[in-house]
Amino acid sequence: MVDNDDIYREILEARSRREPVALATIVKVSGSTPGKLGFKMLVLSSGKVLGTVGGGCNEANIVAEAMEAIRTGEARLVVVEYEGADIGSEEPLCGGSCEVFIEPILPPPTLYIFGAGHVGQSLAKVGKVAGFRIVIIDDREEFANKERFPDADEILVTDFSKANEKLKLSGTSCIVVATRGHKNDRTVLRSLVECDLKYIGMIGSKKKVKETFGSLERDGTSRELLQKVHAPIGLSIGAKTPAEIAISIVAEIISTIRTKNCSIHDYKT
């Protein structure tokens, strides 16, 4: 059986290579179960596992739940009920249940900032302080550079219409659209609104948002997809300066990330 030290060591190594993992721990046991209180299993994004929570078909279910937790970034509690052994198993019959808490352990979420203007500069600073990995995207090298964004983890100078092809997006990615014009905003939203993202928002007045969304709908983007875009962007705090706007945006992103509840799933065998 894998020692817990090996599991914790692998968690640290996974963080160093920015790989998301999920830790499954048996937190409650009733009756007879193959897994005991405190048993742990680490599931890597590749599907490889270290440790065990009891084996059998239910462990396969736990792995699947862990992979989903990695995808969504949301913790979950899985209730497993044992009503007998697997077919062909030589293990004694079990007649109990256990609860397995699955915790996704993710690298810092990435905040993709489209637009290297004044708001983008402030947003990069505030986002970095809040713990985000910062990626700046703009089509102007004189704006998107290390001198103006010293804290950025990555700077991508590219045409906005081609940016999506060069990004490594995931279900934990956050995107802020703050380009210098309506046309670029539409281009970015059109290419990204269908992606599985944790957050997507666009800077602009109510008039600009209405015009941009209307244009996208006429081009075939569904209203349902556009409803997931935070626009106008940021919490309502009366923000006026680029720094204040950046704070309101990061606060809204954090609120969106943190307000998800742990879900509960049941399995029987």
Buried (B, 14 or more C-beta within 10 A) or exposed (E): EBEBEEBEEBBEEBBEEEBBBBBBBBEEBEEEBBBEEEBBBBBBBEEEBBBBBBBBEBBEBBBBBBBBBBBBBBBBBBBBBBEEBBEEBEEEEBEBBBBBBBBBBBBBBBBBBBBBBBBBBBBBBBBBEBEBBBBBBBBEEEBBBEEBBEEBBBBBBBEBEEBBEEBEBBBBBBBBBBBBEEEBBBBBBBBBBEBEBBBBBBBBEEEBBEBBBEBBEEEEBEEEBBEEBBBEBBBEEEBEEBBBBBBBBBBBBBEBBEEEEEBEBEBEB
